[in-house]
Amino acid sequence: MLKTGMKLALAVALAFLLAGSFGTGRAVAKSVDDQNSADVRVMIMTKTGPAGSMVYDIIATNQGASYAANAAITVPFDPAALKLVDMRFSGTPGWLKEVGENALVIQIERLNSGNATTTATVYFAKLPGAPKDAGLKEPVTVKWADKAGGGHGVSNLPQLVAQSVYPLAVSDVPAPAAPAKQFTSNLFVPGEPVTFWCNMPDGGAYAMVIKNGSDAFTEDMLSTKSKDEKNYSEYVIADDNGSFIINLGTGDLAPGYHSVVAYGNWTGLTAEGAFEVK
């Protein structure tokens, strides 16, 4: 049995092992000439800010073999609800190129290969009369030039409110052969490895493994031999929308309240969904 803290430590270690194998965003229209191509991935992270404000880190990383030139990141926003008040940069230099009617553009002149990163911390003030949930609601887009003709990509979906734990949607699996729950989320970064564990009514926690990309099992349900023979995975990869679906059979679980926790190995984002077994 793995306690929650132990599982978090394993998840963080897994993130470092996987960082070289998976991207942190969704790039489209990438050139087939990999040696001359940049691959700019963009991620949005909500930060805690002063009352009446929304603060975001917009992080661009070049995971390609070539440098990216004139990378332009377009950030849509609602001018009736938000006003840009400040922007600060770290990493490779960038600047605010323009503020349009309903979007702003961040420019990076050159983002080198080898995971060079630019972070733009963007501060918005909520305008009088803005709805309570005012904030960035659309993914940002990025375009860049490189020696192979350039490319473009899309970020994850931004979160409106910074939380330590986000909700994981829970529903019954439609017409299952045995009792089962379905867990879904679209909060993670495209391509992000996500690991899971299940908190039990007695206070313990079991790591979860995944078969066929969506069938989840707590480790106590499986022998070491069956795991090796059936190619169970320690994680799932969020799809191009930052989404996943897993199904957990509940017929062998003890009665009481349980919760499944999803942990994003790059973002550190945690989502949790509770359910009852009667």
C-alpha positions as CSV (number, residue, x, y, z in Angstrom):
1,M,0.0,0.0,0.0
2,L,1.4,3.4,-1.0
3,K,0.5,6.5,1.1
4,T,-0.3,9.7,-0.7
5,G,3.0,11.4,0.1
6,M,5.0,8.4,-1.2
7,K,2.9,8.4,-4.4
8,L,3.6,12.1,-5.0
9,A,7.3,11.5,-4.7
10,L,7.2,8.7,-7.2
11,A,5.1,10.8,-9.6
12,V,7.7,13.7,-9.4
13,A,10.5,11.2,-10.1
14,L,8.6,9.8,-13.0
15,A,8.2,13.4,-14.4
16,F,12.0,13.7,-14.7
17,L,12.3,10.4,-16.4
18,L,9.7,11.2,-19.0
19,A,10.6,14.8,-19.6
20,G,12.7,13.9,-22.6
21,S,10.1,11.6,-24.2
22,F,6.9,13.6,-24.2
23,G,6.0,17.2,-25.1
24,T,4.3,19.7,-22.9
25,G,2.0,21.2,-25.5
26,R,0.4,20.4,-28.8
27,A,2.3,21.4,-31.9
28,V,0.7,21.1,-35.3
29,A,2.0,21.6,-38.8
30,K,5.5,20.7,-37.7
31,S,7.9,20.2,-40.5
32,V,9.1,16.7,-41.4
33,D,12.6,18.0,-41.5
34,D,13.3,17.4,-37.8
35,Q,16.9,18.6,-37.9
36,N,15.9,22.0,-39.1
37,S,12.6,22.3,-37.1
38,A,11.8,24.1,-33.9
39,D,9.0,22.7,-31.7
40,V,7.6,25.4,-29.4
41,R,5.3,24.1,-26.7
42,V,3.2,26.6,-24.6
43,M,1.6,26.0,-21.2
44,I,-0.6,28.3,-19.1
45,M,-0.5,28.1,-15.3
46,T,-2.8,30.2,-13.1
47,K,-1.1,31.9,-10.2
48,T,-2.4,33.4,-7.0
49,G,-2.7,37.2,-7.2
50,P,-4.1,40.2,-5.4
51,A,-7.9,40.5,-4.9
52,G,-9.5,41.7,-8.1
53,S,-6.8,40.4,-10.3
54,M,-6.0,37.4,-12.4
55,V,-2.3,36.3,-12.8
56,Y,-1.0,33.8,-15.3
57,D,2.4,32.3,-16.2
58,I,2.6,31.7,-20.0
59,I,5.5,29.4,-20.5
60,A,7.1,28.7,-24.0
61,T,9.7,26.0,-24.4
62,N,11.5,25.0,-27.6
63,Q,11.8,21.2,-27.7
64,G,13.0,21.0,-31.3
65,A,16.4,20.5,-32.8
66,S,16.6,24.0,-34.3
67,Y,16.1,27.5,-32.9
68,A,12.7,29.2,-33.3
69,A,12.7,32.7,-34.7
70,N,10.1,35.4,-34.1
71,A,7.8,33.2,-32.0
72,A,4.5,35.1,-31.5
73,I,2.1,34.0,-28.7
74,T,-1.4,35.3,-29.1
75,V,-3.4,35.5,-25.8
76,P,-7.2,36.1,-26.3
77,F,-9.0,37.9,-23.5
78,D,-12.3,39.7,-22.9
79,P,-11.7,43.5,-22.9
80,A,-15.0,44.1,-21.2
81,A,-13.9,42.0,-18.2
82,L,-10.1,42.3,-18.1
83,K,-7.4,45.0,-18.4
84,L,-3.8,44.3,-18.8
85,V,-1.8,46.0,-16.1
86,D,1.7,44.4,-16.1
87,M,3.8,41.8,-17.8
88,R,7.2,40.4,-16.6
89,F,9.6,38.1,-18.3
90,S,12.1,35.5,-17.2
91,G,14.3,33.1,-19.1
92,T,15.0,33.9,-22.7
93,P,14.0,37.5,-23.3
94,G,10.6,38.4,-24.7
95,W,8.4,41.5,-24.8
96,L,4.8,42.6,-25.3
97,K,4.5,43.3,-29.0
98,E,1.0,44.6,-29.1
99,V,-2.4,44.8,-27.3
100,G,-5.3,44.5,-29.7
101,E,-9.1,44.8,-29.2
102,N,-9.5,41.3,-27.7
103,A,-6.0,39.8,-27.6
104,L,-2.4,40.6,-26.8
105,V,0.7,39.3,-28.5
106,I,4.0,38.2,-26.9
107,Q,7.1,38.2,-29.1
108,I,10.3,36.1,-28.6
109,E,13.0,37.0,-31.1
110,R,14.9,33.8,-30.8
111,L,14.2,30.7,-28.7
112,N,17.1,28.3,-28.9
113,S,16.9,24.5,-29.1
114,G,17.7,22.4,-26.0
115,N,14.5,23.3,-24.1
116,A,15.2,27.0,-23.9
117,T,12.2,28.6,-22.1
118,T,10.6,32.0,-21.9
119,T,8.1,32.7,-19.1
120,A,5.7,35.7,-19.3
121,T,3.9,36.5,-16.1
122,V,0.8,38.4,-17.1
123,Y,-1.2,40.5,-14.7
124,F,-4.8,41.4,-15.5
125,A,-7.2,43.6,-13.4
126,K,-10.9,42.7,-13.3
127,L,-12.9,45.6,-14.5
128,P,-16.1,46.9,-12.7
129,G,-19.0,44.7,-13.6
130,A,-16.9,41.8,-14.7
131,P,-18.4,38.4,-13.9
132,K,-17.1,36.5,-10.9
133,D,-15.4,33.9,-13.2
134,A,-13.7,36.5,-15.4
135,G,-10.3,35.3,-16.6
136,L,-8.6,33.7,-19.6
137,K,-11.0,31.1,-21.0
138,E,-9.3,30.1,-24.3
139,P,-6.0,28.4,-25.1
140,V,-3.3,30.6,-26.4
141,T,-1.7,30.0,-29.8
142,V,1.9,30.2,-31.0
143,K,3.5,30.7,-34.4
144,W,7.2,30.6,-35.2
145,A,9.7,30.6,-38.0
146,D,12.6,28.1,-38.4
147,K,14.9,26.7,-41.1
148,A,12.3,24.2,-42.2
149,G,9.5,26.7,-42.7
150,G,8.0,27.2,-39.3
151,G,5.1,25.8,-37.4
152,H,2.3,26.6,-34.9
153,G,0.7,25.2,-31.8
154,V,-1.9,25.5,-29.1
155,S,-1.6,25.6,-25.3
156,N,-3.6,23.8,-22.6
157,L,-7.0,25.2,-21.5
158,P,-6.4,27.9,-18.8
159,Q,-7.9,27.6,-15.4
160,L,-10.0,30.4,-14.1
161,V,-9.2,30.0,-10.4
162,A,-6.0,28.9,-8.8
163,Q,-6.8,25.9,-6.6
164,S,-4.6,23.4,-4.8
165,V,-6.9,20.5,-5.9
166,Y,-9.1,20.6,-9.0
167,P,-12.3,18.6,-9.5
168,L,-12.1,15.2,-11.3
169,A,-15.4,14.4,-13.0
170,V,-16.9,11.1,-11.8
171,S,-19.8,9.3,-13.4
172,D,-21.1,5.7,-13.8
173,V,-19.7,3.8,-16.7
174,P,-22.6,3.3,-19.2
175,A,-24.0,-0.2,-19.1
176,P,-20.9,-1.9,-17.6
177,A,-20.7,-5.7,-17.2
178,A,-19.8,-5.0,-13.6
179,P,-20.1,-1.9,-11.4
180,A,-17.6,0.8,-12.5
181,K,-16.9,4.5,-12.3
182,Q,-15.6,6.7,-15.0
183,F,-13.1,9.6,-14.3
184,T,-12.5,12.4,-16.8
185,S,-10.6,15.7,-17.0
186,N,-9.5,18.2,-19.6
187,L,-7.3,20.2,-17.2
188,F,-3.9,18.8,-18.0
189,V,-1.3,19.8,-20.6
190,P,-1.5,18.0,-23.9
191,G,0.9,15.0,-23.9
192,E,1.3,15.2,-20.1
193,P,1.9,11.9,-18.2
194,V,-0.8,11.6,-15.5
195,T,-0.5,9.1,-12.6
196,F,-3.3,8.0,-10.3
197,W,-4.0,6.6,-6.8
198,C,-7.1,5.7,-4.9
199,N,-7.8,6.8,-1.3
200,M,-9.6,4.1,0.7
201,P,-12.3,4.4,3.4
202,D,-9.7,3.1,6.0
203,G,-7.4,6.0,5.3
204,G,-4.9,4.0,3.1
205,A,-4.1,4.7,-0.5
206,Y,-3.2,2.4,-3.4
207,A,-1.3,3.3,-6.5
208,M,-3.3,2.7,-9.7
209,V,-2.2,1.1,-13.0
210,I,-3.8,1.4,-16.4
211,K,-4.4,-1.2,-19.1
212,N,-5.4,-0.4,-22.7
213,G,-5.1,3.3,-22.0
214,S,-8.3,3.6,-20.0
215,D,-9.0,0.5,-17.8
216,A,-7.7,1.3,-14.3
217,F,-6.9,-1.1,-11.4
218,T,-5.6,-0.5,-7.9
219,E,-2.3,-2.3,-7.5
220,D,-3.7,-4.6,-4.7
221,M,-6.1,-6.1,-7.2
222,L,-3.2,-7.4,-9.4
223,S,-0.4,-9.8,-8.8
224,T,3.1,-8.8,-10.0
225,K,2.9,-11.6,-12.5
226,S,-0.3,-10.4,-14.0
227,K,1.1,-6.8,-14.3
228,D,4.1,-8.0,-16.2
229,E,2.2,-10.3,-18.5
230,K,-0.6,-7.8,-19.4
231,N,1.6,-4.7,-19.9
232,Y,0.0,-2.4,-17.4
233,S,1.2,1.2,-17.4
234,E,2.0,3.4,-14.4
235,Y,0.4,6.5,-16.1
236,V,-1.8,7.7,-19.0
237,I,-0.9,10.4,-21.5
238,A,-3.3,13.3,-21.8
239,D,-4.5,13.7,-25.3
240,D,-4.2,16.8,-27.6
241,N,-6.9,18.6,-25.6
242,G,-5.3,17.8,-22.2
243,S,-8.0,15.2,-21.6
244,F,-8.2,11.6,-20.4
245,I,-10.8,9.0,-19.5
246,I,-10.2,6.1,-17.1
247,N,-12.6,3.5,-15.9
248,L,-12.3,1.8,-12.5
249,G,-14.3,-1.3,-11.5
250,T,-15.8,-0.9,-8.1
251,G,-17.2,-4.4,-7.5
252,D,-14.1,-5.4,-5.4
253,L,-13.8,-2.2,-3.4
254,A,-14.8,-2.1,0.3
255,P,-18.0,-0.2,1.1
256,G,-17.5,3.4,2.0
257,Y,-16.3,6.7,0.5
258,H,-13.3,6.5,-1.9
259,S,-11.6,9.1,-4.0
260,V,-9.4,8.9,-7.1
261,V,-6.5,11.4,-7.4
262,A,-4.9,12.3,-10.8
263,Y,-1.5,13.9,-10.7
264,G,0.1,15.8,-13.6
265,N,3.8,14.9,-13.7
266,W,4.9,18.1,-15.5
267,T,2.5,20.7,-14.1
268,G,2.0,19.3,-10.6
269,L,-1.7,19.8,-11.1
270,T,-3.8,17.6,-8.9
271,A,-7.5,16.7,-9.5
272,E,-9.6,14.5,-7.2
273,G,-13.0,12.9,-7.6
274,A,-15.0,11.2,-4.8
275,F,-17.5,8.3,-4.9
276,E,-19.3,5.9,-2.6
277,V,-19.4,2.2,-2.7
278,K,-22.4,0.7,-1.0
